Every structure is written in C-alpha cells, then in structure tokens.
Amino acid sequence: MKKRKKKTVKFTKFEKVLFFVTALICVSYPFMSVFAKSTLSEINYEVENSKAEIEKQNKNNESLQMKINELASLENLESVAKKMGLSYTSNSIKIVE
C-alpha cells in the first residue's frame, strides 16, 4: 500500500488578511453594539431631561405672561392711577378718526 501524502493548503497573503479582518469584525461587533446602545441610551436620557426643562420653562413663561396680563389690566391701571392722584374723566378724551 502506498502512503498517501497529505496535501497542505497554502493560503495566499490576501486570504490571510481577509480571514484576520473577518475574525476581528466577529470579535469586535458585540463590543461595538453594546457601546452604541449605551451611547443611544445616554442621549435619550439627556433628551428627556431637556424636555423636562423645556416644559418647566414653558410653565414659568405662562405664569409670567398671566402676571403681565394682570398688571396691564384696566382695573389695575385705574387703581394705580388713583394711588398716584390721577383721575379718569371721559370728557377729556378726544376720539380721532
């Protein structure tokens, strides 16, 4: 019986690089995936905080606008005018058309 020679497969330089890159991608993909998800989670947390701050500022703005309207009301102006010694007479008002 003849002894069979084992054929050894020789890889080219390109194939070796291709195998190395493929193995590197397979190993690093889970780490990149976890990193991307944690970054996305952190950004979502910051967005929610920003939304809460915006909502708080909107409520503050509404409150201030209500206070402005209250201070600019006719009743308030009349009371301030009376405190300052001014009076309201309709005879002194001239209408221009």
ABEGO torsion letter per residue (X at the ends): XBBBBBBBBBBBAAAAAAAAAAAAAAAAAAAAAAAAAAAAAAAAAAAAAAAAAAAAAAAAAAAAAAAAAAAABAAAAAAAAAAAGBBBBAAABBBBX
